[in-house]
Amino acid sequence: MTDTGSEHTKTEEPTLKRVMGPGLLLLFIVGDILGTGIYSLTGKVANEVGGVVWLPFLVAFTVALITAFSYLELVTKYPQAAGAALYTHKAFGIQFVTFMVAFAVMSSGITSASTASRAFAANFSSAFELDLKTGVWITVIGLLFMSAVAAINFRGVGESVKLNVLLTCVELSGLLIIVFIGMWALGVGDGDFGRVTEFDTGDRTALGGVIAATTLAFFAMVGFEDSVNMAEECKHPSKIFPKVLLIGLISTGIIYILVSITAVALVPPDQLGEGDTPLIKVVEAGAPSFPTDIFAYISMFAVANSALINMLMASRLLYGMARQGVIPKALGKVHPTRRTPYVAIVFTTLLAFGLITFVGEVPALGGTTALLLLGVFTVVNVAVLVLRKDPVEHSHFKTPTFLPILGAVSCGFLTTPFTDRPNEEYKVAGILLAIGVVLWAITWYINKKTGAEPAKLNPEELTGDGPVN
């Protein structure tokens, strides 16, 4: 759709209400980043590098921060609620590339939600003292949990910024508990803070181990890019976005590093890496009198919120693409009474079931999410440079040219096999993207046979945000 068409739409349809100031936007950004990654993957990162578990989180934070500067230029230049697909569309104008970016974002939401379901099952086992470490029962609980998410999704969920504030406070409280326990342990001489400088990368070099761990730790940093979808609901987005996004990203980065230092100081890396509830072990070691079941409930709440938001996003994105006719229109059907995209909900839930059942482990699912998003971020960093030739009338943030170049190179490198990324992650990502290609091909074939005009994807009309952690 041309820019003229977009302007025409805006003149006829009411605009979104601008209700978000700097405070609410900051809480939204922090809430999107906090979640499953740090709650479930800290121990898995420790398995890769030993005591310097904080280092991969620091590297992941740096890569995310560089890419955030690219998002800042684009969101202040095009303050519309569409994100990576919109920037890709404006930069390259190739429908199939735009579609694949949108489908990759949708797929990352499903893999992120599947990661959360496994983490939920592990924390559920801990909260109710079921002693279910791994195996079929964790899978069953994960599937039941995802079924409940689908039921809520089908019923319809009215999301609000005020609710996000509450959820963010609960998620943040769990991480602050860990930080305070670490401060207490340091004050009374408990724990071994000397471990935070010890490398244990197995057969890899120290650099190789950190790079491999970073590909996993990056999952903890996803979510910041989701804030660009709130651009049309922010007051003065071109003015407030740069400062607020950077404050939110830096704040969560500091919290993550403090949590990872505390974790490895109180629990040896090899023990921290066992199971999917590393932070509960930290609470047990640093504050034995603290009721760990309460922390398990906080963890459950954090990852459950991530799963629900991601499945909402994935089903709405799929619905949006079907509604525009770039994938089979049957996926865009809306339930007559609930007014929710029930076919898209069923489709995305079945994909999640497959991931939970056949992929299963949290590291593989989290790593696949990071892989998909790193690919999207690579495209976004390139899009910034391409769109420099598209001036706009209003003033906007402009990132130094070397940062998008560095972002494209670093994100692109982290998607390659040179990082020692497990092959399983490429297979899972490849299967998900292949499903998108098949859906696109089926629609193209039907349009050709019926003589219908080829459908065009307009990112501005997609309903759905990016994946959250």
BELPEQUI-V132958 format. One line per field, one symbol per residue. psi: psi as a letter, one per 40 degrees, with the letter a starting at -180 (. if undefined). burial: 1 if it has 24 or more other C-alpha atoms within 12 Angstrom, else 0. A space follows every 10 residues. Layout:
psi = ???
burial = ???
This chain:
psi = hidddddddd ddiiiihgeh addddddddd dddibddddd edddddddeb dfdddddddd dddddddddd dddddddggi gdaddddddd ddfhdddddd dddddddddd dddddddddd dddddddefe fgdaaddddd dddddddddd dddddhhhii dddddddddd dddddddddd dddddddeei igeddeehhg ebeiiddddd ddddddddde eiddedddee deeihfdddd dddddddddd dddddddddd ddddddhidd ddehaegddd ddddddgdeh hddddddddd dddddddddd dddddddddd dddeeeihed eeihhdddfi gddddddddd dddddddddc iddddddddd dddddddddd ddddddedeg iidiiiihih dddddddddd dddeeieeef hhdddddddd dddddddddd ddddddddde eihhihhhde eihiaiii.
burial = 0000000000 0000000001 1101111111 1111111111 1111111111 1111111111 1111111111 1111111111 1111111111 1110111111 1111111111 1111111111 1111111000 0111000111 1111111011 0111010000 1001101111 1111111111 1110100000 1110110111 1000011111 1111111111 1111111111 1111011111 1101111111 1111111111 1111111111 1111111111 1111111000 0111111111 1111111111 1111111111 1111111111 1111000001 1111111110 1111111011 1111111111 1111111111 1111111100 0000011110 0011111111 1111110011 1101110110 0110011011 0011000000 0000111111 111111111
